[in-house]
Amino acid sequence: MEIQLLKDTIEELFSNGKGILAMDESTPTCDKRFEANGIPQTPEMRRKYRQLIIKTEGLSDSIGGAILYEETLQQQTDDGEPMATALLKSGIIAGVKVDQGTKLLAGFENEKITEGLDGLQQRLISYKGMGIRFAKWRAIITIGDGIPTDACIYANVQDLARYAAICQQEGIVPIVEPEVLMDGNHSIQKCYEVTEKVLKSLFHHLYLFKVNLEGIILKPNMIVAGTENKHQNTVDEVAQATVKCFLSAVPASVPAIAFLSGGQSPEKAAAHLNAINKNFKNHLPWKISFSFARAIQQPALEAWKGNEDNVAEAQKLLYRRAKIASAAHLGTYKP
Ligand code: 13P
């Protein structure tokens, strides 16, 4: 494995305040979001929507890389160009989500395991031929009555480690995403404890499976109270808890942390990221950036509504949200 190649890709992805745009919603997730906006749930509408994003003028001002869904890799722009090629031409590095979604973990209630390790090496080889330089695997951990269990945490972080090792073997940067979900009425302290435990277990397994930490991107949740908890913390409290948790659990050799937005509003996600960078950047060993899906796309999707006449307006909103996320990476966003 040529570690320098991986390090160079990571450096490029996050240079000059840039971050990652996640546009890799699986078909069921995309369907849900389309349905909520009255958009037909067809492969053609998904193609049009992904084209709208990729063809947004100047997106590379703030986006260093975009994560595509496997379906999108097989689709073309109106000009007949493969989507990944169009993305690369616009100056954005192409990545791909390679997990194949979550299933209920057998023997456990309400806990999930991510699938997709079978045949992963072959898929990576073929994606590399399409110009893909990084990949993503998302594991989810749910907080609830008596959960997460140790078994669920171990199963998920072990698979994340195996995925990361296979990616590095093929010269692809793995985005390692252990998402502790915001669903529930738990406190910020509970989120802190669970996230810290998951991260410590994750880094133990990355070590066991010989993953080179200098060649990964960590994509975690921020430390926030559950969405149903009436007590929501201030922006500065979230930033402080998040930094404390990551300093306790993430080795300094990891080059970059790119947060997911996880269902936070675009404003909240940007404000939290901004506060982390503004207040703590000079004391942290990693770059702290974003890998948002909803917090960048949501206003654009709502404006588009599947209507050709709204494409320009949707692109304007997408560009704006990406710019804001980038300012938050730099710690210069003024809400
Ligand atoms: P959100 O930013 O909407 O949480 O999505 C990020 C992502 O890629 C989830 O896997």
Residues whose N, C-alpha, C, O or C-beta is under 5 A from the ligand:
A	BS01	13P	A22 R138 L260 S261 G262 G263 S291 F292 A293 R294 A295
